Amino acid sequence: MKKLFGFCFLLFFTISCERDDICPETTMTTPRLSVAFYDINIQDEDTAKNVGKCRIQGVGNDAPLSGYEGSSAKNSVLLPLKTTTDNPDGITYTTQYSIIKGYNYNDNDTPDDTSDDIVTGNEDIITITYTTEQQYVSRACGYRTVFNNVRISVENDSNNWIRLTQAVTDNLTIQNELSVHYKIYH
């Protein structure tokens, strides 16, 4: 009798485990904002234009986003959007990024003394506003966030290198990273 009970318990435990208890890496989760850079002088072409020595970091953060440290040119970027920040109206979220074109760092041959370090380049601050929606993916993957009504604005300064931002569609919704969501002309 004990053997039968043990066998039934083991059988029930094995059957109750589902194949989807592990979220596959191929499953679409919360997407990032896909931005491509284009030439302001050729707006009717879809040929991307590099931003030389492109560094991107969140406003208020010292560290750059991984892959965007300013050591190489970029013609497109993937920007993560915040989903857990305090938002005053409870509906609209905001994420800000510093995008530096022509980033250069000089420690003046004193790597231990940061007081004399010089950082050069043309910095523009972009503000991304959006609303969020939670979508159920599966028991293993949980929920993902979809971003709606995404808008990008550029903070005006005396030397903006970003001339124009343009959404690919009106009332932009971001559900995946497979295509460009925004175009930035420079």
Secondary structure, 3 states (H helix, E strand, C coil): CHHHHHHHHHHHHHHHCCHHHCCCCCCCCCCCEEEEEECCCCCCCCCECCECCCEEEECCCCCCCCCCECCCCECEEEECCCCCCCCCCCCEEEEEEEEEEEEEEECCCCCCCHHHCEEEEEEEEEEEEEEEEEEEEECCCEEEEEEEEEEEEECCCCCCCCCEEEECCCCCCECCCCCCCEEEEC
